[in-house]
Structure formats: C-alpha cells, structure tokens
Amino acid sequence: MLIYKIATGRAWQEALAAGRYTGSADDLRDGFIHMSASAQTRATLAKHFAAVADLVIVAVEAERLGADLTWEVSRGGEKFPHLYAPLPIEAVVWWYPLAIAADDTHTLPPAFI
C-alpha cells in the first residue's frame, strides 16, 4: 500500500542527500511525520498547501516503515498515517514535483493512484 508525503522541493533534495527525511517544521513540532492515504492527499494539499510552490509528492511503501507507522484519528475523524521516525529513502517508491495551476491548486502526477 502506498502512502504519501508532501514536502518542499528543497527539503526533499536535502533528504535525498542525507538518505532520510526528518520532517517539516510541523512534523517536528508534532513529533511525527504527517502522511496521507491516496484518498486523503487532495484534501491535504488543499487545506495545508494551497498556493504553495516548489512542492513534491513522495510515494512511500507503507509496509517498509514497520512499527514506526501508525494510523491515528485526525482531520474529520479519519485515520491518517503518522510516522514516528525519520522516513528512510529506501521506503520511497517514487517522487514527483507538483505543478501549481493559476487557481492555486496542485496537479497530481500521472503516477498518482
């Protein structure tokens, strides 16, 4: 099962160089890396990243994260994947830069399921 992380392009490049992603300022504040299931990703983009440029979407194989990944109730009573450890690059299946449209929405890549 794939789960997704939205990150800035700069942070993602740093993660690739380091071999792991340690999280955004919000992730660090909350003590876990916020992630989304496929069906939650569009709403996450709209709520937290509208009009933000230089973003990437990162697809992660959930099973590769082991016990550090938990599903916890969050926005709207839905369970979201939360990673209580750095995200290892080895768990990433693909990543893709997000284009931003004139209406400040993001276009998800063709590979997004």
Residue frames relative to the residue before (quaternion, step in Angstrom):
aa qw qx qy qz dx dy dz
M 1.0000 0.0000 0.0000 0.0000 0.00 0.00 0.00
L 0.2874 -0.7550 0.5656 0.1658 3.54 -0.92 0.93
I 0.0663 -0.7335 0.6742 0.0542 3.52 -1.20 0.75
Y 0.3373 -0.7913 0.4962 0.1177 3.56 -1.18 0.54
K 0.1417 -0.7452 0.6469 0.0782 3.51 -1.24 0.70
I 0.2237 -0.7261 0.6346 0.1416 3.55 -1.06 0.84
A 0.0615 0.7970 -0.5952 0.0825 3.58 -0.79 1.02
T 0.5495 -0.5603 0.4734 0.4000 3.55 -1.23 0.25
G 0.6165 -0.5604 0.4058 0.3758 3.53 -1.17 0.56
R 0.6455 0.5263 -0.3178 0.4532 3.57 0.98 -0.84
A 0.6688 0.4903 -0.3024 0.4700 3.59 0.88 -0.93
W 0.6576 0.5099 -0.3210 0.4522 3.57 0.99 -0.77
Q 0.6270 0.5218 -0.3384 0.4691 3.60 1.00 -0.72
E 0.6344 0.5168 -0.3175 0.4792 3.57 1.05 -0.77
A 0.6423 0.5222 -0.3155 0.4638 3.58 1.03 -0.81
L 0.6375 0.5224 -0.3312 0.4594 3.57 0.95 -0.81
A 0.6657 0.4998 -0.2993 0.4664 3.57 0.96 -0.84
A 0.7212 0.4469 -0.2356 0.4740 3.58 1.05 -0.81
G 0.4529 -0.6937 0.4469 0.3377 3.58 1.21 -0.47
R 0.7803 0.1342 -0.1116 0.6006 3.58 1.30 0.16
Y 0.3244 -0.7123 0.5926 0.1905 3.52 -1.27 0.57
T 0.2320 -0.8191 0.5141 0.1048 3.57 -0.61 1.11
G 0.6580 -0.5494 0.2954 0.4218 3.59 1.25 -0.06
S 0.5507 -0.5875 0.4922 0.3304 3.50 -1.38 0.36
A 0.7037 -0.4082 0.3400 0.4717 3.57 -1.28 -0.02
D 0.6491 0.5088 -0.3195 0.4665 3.61 0.98 -0.79
D 0.6316 0.5280 -0.3258 0.4649 3.58 1.00 -0.83
L 0.6753 0.4958 -0.2920 0.4614 3.56 0.87 -0.98
R 0.6332 0.5293 -0.3265 0.4607 3.59 1.02 -0.78
D 0.7521 0.4189 -0.2091 0.4639 3.58 0.91 -0.96
G 0.4881 -0.7042 0.4056 0.3184 3.59 1.24 -0.23
F 0.7585 0.2143 -0.1762 0.5896 3.58 1.25 0.31
I 0.4815 -0.6337 0.5141 0.3199 3.57 -1.28 0.36
H 0.3508 -0.7370 0.5493 0.1792 3.54 -0.73 1.16
M 0.0249 0.7815 -0.6215 0.0482 3.55 -0.88 0.98
S 0.2617 -0.7609 0.5729 0.1558 3.57 -1.30 0.20
A 0.4536 -0.6076 0.5690 0.3182 3.51 -1.27 0.50
S 0.7204 -0.4452 0.3064 0.4347 3.58 -1.23 0.34
A 0.7179 0.4631 -0.2578 0.4513 3.59 0.77 -1.02
Q 0.6823 0.4880 -0.2785 0.4677 3.62 1.22 -0.37
T 0.5289 0.7012 -0.3847 0.2837 3.57 1.19 -0.50
R 0.6493 0.5150 -0.3351 0.4483 3.62 0.87 -0.83
A 0.6691 0.4856 -0.3005 0.4757 3.61 0.93 -0.84
T 0.6143 0.5342 -0.3455 0.4668 3.60 1.05 -0.71
L 0.6446 0.5119 -0.3214 0.4682 3.58 0.92 -0.86
A 0.6880 0.4937 -0.2864 0.4482 3.58 0.84 -0.98
K 0.7199 0.4650 -0.2573 0.4466 3.59 0.89 -0.91
H 0.8298 0.2725 -0.1010 0.4764 3.57 0.81 -0.98
F 0.8042 0.2926 -0.1260 0.5017 3.60 1.17 -0.44
A 0.2827 0.7710 -0.5289 0.2141 3.63 1.17 0.31
A 0.8533 0.1178 -0.1375 0.4889 3.54 -0.99 0.99
V 0.5171 0.6150 -0.4390 0.4022 3.63 1.20 0.19
A 0.2473 -0.7717 0.5731 0.1219 3.55 -0.78 1.09
D 0.7882 0.3411 -0.2525 0.4456 3.55 -1.38 0.12
L 0.3969 0.6879 -0.5058 0.3369 3.55 0.76 1.11
V 0.1523 -0.7364 0.6457 0.1323 3.52 -1.32 0.41
I 0.2676 -0.6963 0.6322 0.2095 3.52 -1.29 0.46
V 0.1621 -0.7913 0.5884 0.0363 3.53 -0.88 1.05
A 0.2108 -0.7744 0.5881 0.0998 3.57 -0.74 1.11
V 0.0855 -0.8164 0.5704 -0.0281 3.54 -0.73 1.15
E 0.3971 -0.6811 0.5622 0.2496 3.56 -1.03 0.83
A 0.4014 -0.7679 0.4479 0.2202 3.57 -0.29 1.31
E 0.6472 0.5512 -0.3296 0.4106 3.60 0.94 -0.83
R 0.6287 0.5531 -0.3342 0.4326 3.59 1.14 -0.53
L 0.6389 0.5584 -0.3209 0.4208 3.61 1.22 -0.26
G 0.3226 -0.8015 0.4594 0.2060 3.57 1.28 -0.20
A 0.8354 -0.2376 0.1796 0.4619 3.53 -1.22 -0.65
D 0.5468 0.6170 -0.4027 0.3977 3.62 1.23 -0.19
L 0.6613 0.4637 -0.2977 0.5090 3.60 1.26 -0.32
T 0.0396 0.7779 -0.6259 0.0384 3.56 -0.87 0.99
W 0.3324 -0.7037 0.5909 0.2126 3.54 -1.24 0.51
E 0.0181 0.8247 -0.5589 0.0843 3.55 -0.52 1.21
V 0.5628 -0.6049 0.4510 0.3376 3.53 -1.14 0.72
S 0.0472 0.7838 -0.6132 0.0860 3.53 -0.90 1.01
R 0.8662 0.0153 0.0194 0.4990 3.57 -1.01 -0.92
G 0.8671 0.0488 -0.0609 0.4920 3.54 -0.85 1.03
G 0.6295 -0.5552 0.3388 0.4251 3.58 1.18 0.39
E 0.5086 0.6450 -0.4235 0.3820 3.60 1.26 0.04
K 0.4236 -0.6597 0.5523 0.2832 3.54 -1.23 0.51
F 0.1110 -0.7823 0.6126 0.0184 3.53 -0.91 1.06
P 0.4833 -0.6472 0.4942 0.3215 3.59 -1.13 0.57
H 0.0486 -0.7766 0.6280 -0.0142 3.56 -0.89 1.04
L 0.2059 -0.7915 0.5695 0.0821 3.55 -0.80 1.07
Y 0.1888 -0.8079 0.5555 0.0555 3.56 -0.58 1.22
A 0.6701 0.3565 -0.3098 0.5726 3.55 0.90 1.04
P 0.6189 -0.4933 0.4117 0.4518 3.60 -1.18 0.16
L 0.4550 -0.6663 0.5236 0.2737 3.55 -1.17 0.65
P 0.2785 -0.7732 0.5424 0.1745 3.61 -0.51 1.13
I 0.5337 -0.6424 0.4463 0.3214 3.57 -0.91 0.90
E 0.5904 0.5968 -0.3654 0.4022 3.61 1.11 -0.61
A 0.6564 0.5109 -0.3123 0.4589 3.60 1.18 -0.46
V 0.5661 0.6102 -0.3739 0.4091 3.60 1.28 -0.25
V 0.3103 -0.7498 0.5645 0.1511 3.54 -0.92 1.04
W 0.7571 -0.1842 0.1368 0.6116 3.57 1.02 -0.90
W 0.0979 -0.7515 0.6448 0.0996 3.53 -1.35 0.24
Y 0.0870 -0.8086 0.5811 -0.0295 3.52 -1.14 0.72
P 0.4331 -0.6770 0.5155 0.2974 3.62 -0.94 0.78
L 0.3424 -0.7454 0.5402 0.1882 3.56 -1.03 0.82
A 0.3176 -0.7219 0.5861 0.1858 3.53 -0.90 0.97
I 0.2343 -0.7570 0.5929 0.1433 3.55 -1.11 0.66
A 0.3499 -0.7581 0.5240 0.1680 3.55 -0.86 1.05
A 0.7092 -0.4573 0.3366 0.4179 3.55 -1.33 0.21
D 0.6935 0.4529 -0.2758 0.4877 3.61 1.15 -0.57
D 0.5443 -0.6681 0.3513 0.3661 3.59 1.33 0.39
T 0.5138 0.5922 -0.4477 0.4300 3.59 1.17 0.48
H 0.4183 -0.7040 0.5203 0.2423 3.55 -1.23 0.48
T 0.3276 -0.7159 0.5841 0.1974 3.53 -1.13 0.70
L 0.3231 -0.7516 0.5463 0.1795 3.55 -0.63 1.14
P 0.5652 -0.6353 0.4095 0.3306 3.59 -1.06 0.71
P 0.6544 -0.5180 0.3759 0.4026 3.58 -1.23 0.40
A 0.6440 0.5425 -0.3207 0.4338 3.60 1.09 -0.65
F 0.5301 0.6458 -0.4117 0.3641 3.60 1.23 -0.34
I 0.1261 -0.7859 0.6038 0.0431 3.54 -0.90 1.01
